[in-house]
Amino acid sequence: MMIDFELTEEQKSWQKKAREFVNQYIVPNADKYDRTGEFPQPIVEKAKEYGLLALAAPKDLGGPGLDAMSSALVNEELGKGCVGMQTTLGGNGLSSYPVLFGGNREQIKLYFKHILNGELAAFALTEPGAGSDPGAIRTVAVRKGDHYVINGTKCFCTNGGHAGVYTVFASTNLSERNRGLSAFIVEADQKGITVGKKENKMGIRASNTVEVIFNDVSVPVNRRIGDEGQGFKIAMKTLDVARLSVGATAVGLCKRILTETIQFVQNEKKNGKPLAASQYIQFKLADMATRAEAAEGLIDKTCYLKDSGRPYSKESAMSKTFATDSAMQLAETAVEIFGPCGYLRESNIEKLMRDAKVMQIYEGTNQIQRIVIANHVLKGR
């Protein structure tokens, strides 16, 4: 398999645009939002101006309709700046893909009207008793004539407290578990929607993570995405894309950690010499750089497969697992090299380590990813 690593002019343009946005608006403000846990609404407004809220919007609706590589390049740059802010902006893509994969033309136009107007969207799948097992979902959608009535509670919902529209997964047949799941477009102004507890997180503190409660929420039948029972399939296709996005973000985080570490060892001295003169430190840097490069290579291959219309579920799981594990390993190594300085709150490395940990957990834990990978390998795919 031959992959052309040369970026197109459009890909270079999006990479440059994202880098300028990160350097001008995210890097100077990341520490503030991490400390306070406030929602970065001013940054979101600027992201709208840069077109970074609607990356998945189709071109025929006025969006960029980016290919996988362009999206990965944008997410990598955002990951260098702040994983929490990338999680906020990336939430719009995550919630859009179910509509793109399973929705009809009118549903796609309805959904992206919100996003192209600069609104945030939220993906409502996870529940208190249903994390890695969507079949355990207990939010129900009961059909009553030309409407469904949705009841249930979603947790760990990114952007849930600020979204204008949700993609909600609910069971239309509890006895069928996965095969009973259906997906719905639910606009946030519907009566019966309540935003519950806001999570006080260890990392990605610039992102809004909340509980969302649906109490007798009436949704027209024409807001159901696809047929009844197709929700699980739609969710899995969506998570394939999401894992690629998380992997690309983790590559950006790896590069940021490596850059911070290089700067530190070049400036910090021991016995009158920079730490960078130590062969022990050089070996650590070599391993860090190699893992970052390998993670980027996996992302590039997965983007190539997706953009070529080929299956990429296994590679997406590999990309997410390897890149996020690498980010955590690089962060641990960096803290060791920085010593006491790396453990202080005013250290950039301390924040980067907290941000790295959650990436091994969300969008499907890395343990679940290994199950996905193993299933593909055992079946010879």
C-alpha positions in Angstrom: 0.0 0.0 0.0 1.5 3.3 -1.1 0.5 6.4 0.7 1.3 9.9 -0.6 2.4 11.9 2.4 2.4 15.2 0.5 -0.4 17.4 1.7 -2.7 19.1 -0.8 -2.9 22.9 -0.8 -6.3 22.7 0.8 -5.0 20.5 3.6 -2.1 22.9 4.2 -4.5 25.8 4.3 -6.6 24.2 7.0 -3.5 23.2 9.0 -2.2 26.8 8.8 -5.6 28.2 9.8 -5.9 26.0 12.8 -2.4 26.7 13.9 -3.0 30.5 13.7 -6.2 30.1 15.7 -4.5 28.0 18.4 -1.5 30.3 18.7 -3.6 33.5 18.9 -6.6 32.4 21.0 -6.0 29.0 22.7 -2.4 29.0 23.9 -2.7 32.4 25.7 -6.0 31.4 27.4 -5.7 27.7 28.1 -4.3 28.0 31.6 -7.1 30.4 32.7 -9.9 28.1 31.6 -8.1 25.1 33.1 -7.8 26.8 36.5 -11.3 28.2 36.6 -13.2 25.4 34.8 -15.2 28.1 33.0 -16.7 27.4 29.6 -14.6 29.2 26.9 -17.4 30.9 25.1 -15.2 33.7 23.7 -12.9 31.1 22.2 -16.0 29.3 20.7 -17.1 32.6 19.1 -13.7 33.0 17.5 -13.8 29.4 16.4 -17.0 30.1 14.6 -15.3 33.0 12.7 -12.5 30.6 11.6 -15.0 27.9 10.4 -13.8 25.4 13.0 -17.3 24.6 14.4 -18.6 23.1 11.1 -15.8 20.9 9.8 -18.2 18.1 8.9 -20.8 20.3 7.2 -21.3 19.3 3.6 -20.1 21.6 0.9 -23.5 21.8 -0.8 -24.9 23.3 2.4 -22.1 25.9 2.7 -19.7 23.9 4.9 -16.1 22.8 4.1 -16.9 19.1 3.9 -13.4 18.3 5.0 -11.7 15.0 4.1 -10.3 12.8 6.9 -6.7 14.1 6.6 -7.7 17.8 6.8 -9.8 17.1 9.9 -6.9 15.2 11.5 -4.6 18.1 10.8 -7.0 20.5 12.4 -7.4 18.3 15.4 -3.7 17.8 15.8 -3.2 21.6 16.0 -6.0 21.9 18.5 -4.5 19.1 20.5 -1.2 21.0 20.7 -3.1 24.0 22.2 -5.6 22.5 24.6 -7.3 19.1 24.6 -10.2 20.5 26.5 -10.9 23.2 23.9 -10.5 20.6 21.1 -13.1 18.4 22.9 -15.5 21.3 22.9 -15.0 22.2 19.2 -14.8 18.5 18.2 -18.1 17.8 19.8 -19.8 19.3 16.8 -18.3 16.7 14.5 -19.0 13.8 16.9 -22.7 14.7 17.0 -23.0 15.4 13.3 -21.8 12.1 11.9 -24.9 10.1 13.0 -27.0 12.4 10.9 -24.6 12.2 7.9 -24.5 8.4 8.2 -28.2 7.7 8.7 -30.1 10.9 8.1 -32.1 11.9 5.0 -31.6 15.1 3.1 -34.1 17.1 5.2 -32.6 15.9 8.5 -29.1 16.8 7.3 -30.3 20.3 6.4 -32.1 20.8 9.7 -29.1 19.6 11.8 -26.5 21.6 10.0 -28.6 24.7 10.1 -27.8 24.8 13.8 -24.1 24.2 13.3 -23.6 26.5 10.4 -25.3 29.2 12.5 -22.5 28.8 15.0 -24.3 26.7 17.6 -22.8 23.8 19.5 -24.1 20.3 19.3 -24.0 17.3 21.7 -23.8 13.6 21.3 -26.0 11.9 23.9 -25.2 8.2 24.1 -23.5 7.3 27.5 -25.6 6.7 30.6 -24.8 6.0 34.2 -25.3 2.3 33.7 -24.3 2.1 30.1 -20.8 3.2 29.2 -19.0 0.6 27.1 -22.2 -1.4 26.7 -24.7 0.5 24.6 -27.1 -2.4 24.9 -27.6 -1.5 28.6 -29.1 1.9 27.6 -32.3 2.6 29.6 -33.4 5.8 28.0 -36.5 4.9 26.1 -38.4 6.4 23.1 -42.0 5.3 22.9 -43.9 6.0 19.7 -47.3 7.7 20.1 -48.8 8.5 16.8 -46.6 10.9 14.8 -44.3 11.5 17.8 -41.9 9.7 20.1 -41.8 10.4 23.8 -38.2 10.2 25.2 -37.5 9.6 28.9 -34.1 8.9 30.5 -30.8 10.4 31.7 -27.5 10.8 29.8 -24.2 11.5 31.5 -20.7 12.7 30.5 -22.4 14.7 27.7 -19.9 17.0 26.1 -21.3 20.5 25.3 -24.6 19.3 26.9 -25.1 22.5 28.8 -24.5 24.8 25.8 -25.8 22.8 22.9 -28.5 24.0 20.5 -29.2 20.5 19.2 -28.6 16.9 20.4 -28.1 13.6 18.8 -29.8 11.2 21.2 -29.7 7.5 21.3 -32.6 5.8 23.0 -34.2 2.3 23.0 -37.3 1.7 21.0 -37.3 -1.9 22.2 -35.5 -2.7 25.5 -35.7 -6.4 25.0 -33.6 -6.2 21.9 -30.7 -4.5 23.6 -28.3 -3.2 20.8 -30.8 -4.1 18.1 -33.4 -2.0 19.8 -31.4 1.3 19.8 -32.6 4.2 17.6 -31.1 7.7 17.1 -33.0 11.0 17.1 -32.4 14.7 16.4 -33.6 16.6 19.4 -33.4 20.4 19.5 -32.4 21.8 22.9 -35.5 24.1 23.2 -37.8 21.1 23.4 -39.9 21.0 26.6 -38.8 18.5 29.1 -35.0 18.7 28.7 -33.0 19.6 31.8 -29.3 20.0 32.2 -28.3 18.3 35.4 -24.9 18.0 37.2 -21.9 19.6 35.7 -18.8 17.4 36.2 -15.7 18.9 37.9 -13.1 17.1 36.0 -9.4 16.4 36.6 -8.4 17.3 33.1 -10.0 18.8 29.9 -11.5 21.4 32.2 -12.3 23.8 29.4 -14.9 21.4 28.1 -18.5 21.3 29.4 -19.4 17.8 30.6 -22.9 17.4 32.1 -25.8 15.2 32.8 -28.8 15.7 30.5 -32.3 14.6 31.6 -35.1 13.9 29.2 -38.6 13.9 30.8 -41.5 13.2 28.4 -39.7 15.0 25.6 -41.9 14.9 22.5 -39.9 14.4 19.2 -41.6 14.1 15.8 -41.2 10.8 14.0 -39.4 12.6 11.1 -36.6 13.4 13.6 -35.7 9.7 13.9 -32.4 9.0 12.1 -32.8 6.0 9.9 -35.2 3.2 10.8 -36.0 1.9 14.3 -33.2 -0.4 15.5 -30.4 1.2 13.4 -29.1 3.3 16.2 -26.3 0.9 17.3 -24.9 0.6 13.8 -25.0 4.4 13.4 -23.3 4.9 16.7 -20.5 2.4 15.9 -19.8 4.1 12.5 -19.7 7.4 14.3 -17.3 6.2 16.9 -14.9 4.9 14.2 -14.6 8.6 13.1 -14.4 9.8 16.7 -11.5 7.5 17.5 -9.6 8.9 14.5 -10.3 12.4 15.8 -9.1 11.5 19.3 -6.0 9.8 17.9 -5.1 12.9 15.9 -5.7 15.1 18.9 -3.4 12.9 20.9 -0.7 13.2 18.3 -0.9 17.0 18.7 -0.6 16.5 22.5 2.4 14.2 22.0 4.1 16.9 20.0 3.3 19.6 22.5 4.7 17.5 25.4 7.9 16.8 23.3 8.4 20.4 22.5 8.0 21.5 26.2 10.4 18.8 27.2 13.1 19.8 24.7 12.9 23.4 25.7 13.3 22.4 29.4 16.3 20.2 28.9 18.0 22.7 26.7 17.6 25.5 29.3 17.9 23.6 32.6 21.4 22.9 33.8 23.0 20.3 36.0 26.7 20.6 37.1 27.0 23.5 34.7 25.8 21.6 31.6 22.3 21.6 30.0 20.3 18.5 30.8 20.2 17.9 27.0 23.9 16.9 27.2 23.0 13.8 29.2 22.9 10.7 27.1 20.2 9.4 29.5 18.0 12.4 28.7 18.8 12.0 25.0 17.6 8.4 25.0 14.4 9.5 26.7 13.8 12.1 24.1 14.5 9.6 21.3 11.9 7.3 22.6 9.4 10.1 23.0 10.0 11.4 19.5 9.7 7.8 18.0 6.4 7.2 19.7 5.0 10.5 18.5 6.1 9.8 14.9 4.7 6.3 15.0 1.4 7.5 16.2 1.3 10.1 13.5 2.0 7.4 10.9 -1.0 5.3 12.1 -3.2 8.4 11.9 -2.0 9.1 8.3 -2.7 5.5 7.2 -6.2 5.5 8.8 -7.0 8.8 7.1 -5.9 7.3 3.8 -8.2 4.3 4.2 -11.2 6.5 5.2 -10.6 9.0 2.3 -10.2 6.0 -0.1 -13.6 4.6 1.0 -11.9 1.5 2.5 -12.7 -0.2 5.8 -10.8 1.5 8.6 -12.5 0.3 11.9 -9.5 -1.7 13.0 -7.0 1.0 12.2 -9.2 3.6 13.8 -9.1 1.6 17.1 -5.4 1.1 16.7 -4.8 4.8 16.1 -6.8 5.9 19.1 -5.2 3.3 21.4 -1.6 3.8 20.4 -1.8 7.6 20.1 -3.5 8.1 23.5 -1.3 5.6 25.3 1.7 7.3 23.8 0.5 10.7 25.0 0.2 9.4 28.5 3.6 7.7 28.4 5.2 10.9 27.0 3.5 12.9 29.8 4.8 10.5 32.5 8.3 10.7 31.0 8.2 14.5 30.9 7.1 14.8 34.5 10.0 12.5 35.5 12.5 14.7 33.5 11.1 17.9 34.8 11.2 16.5 38.4 9.6 18.8 41.0 8.9 21.4 38.4 6.7 19.0 36.4 4.6 18.4 39.4 3.7 22.0 40.1 0.4 23.5 39.0 2.1 26.3 37.2 3.9 23.8 35.0 2.5 23.2 31.5 3.4 19.6 31.8 1.2 19.1 34.8 -1.9 20.2 32.8 -0.8 18.2 29.8 -0.6 15.0 31.9 -4.1 15.6 33.3 -5.5 16.1 29.8 -3.7 13.0 28.5 -5.3 10.6 30.9 -8.9 11.1 29.9 -8.0 10.4 26.2 -7.4 6.7 27.2 -10.9 6.6 28.5 -13.4 8.5 26.4 -14.7 7.6 23.0 -14.4 4.0 24.0 -11.8 3.0 26.6 -8.5 1.6 25.3 -9.4 -1.8 26.8 -12.5 -1.8 24.5 -10.3 -0.7 21.6 -8.1 -3.8 22.2 -11.2 -6.0 22.0 -12.1 -4.4 18.7 -8.6 -4.8 17.3 -8.4 -8.4 18.5 -11.7 -9.3 16.9 -10.5 -8.0 13.5 -7.1 -9.7 13.9 -8.7 -13.1 14.8 -11.0 -12.8 11.8 -8.1 -12.0 9.5 -9.2 -8.5 8.7 
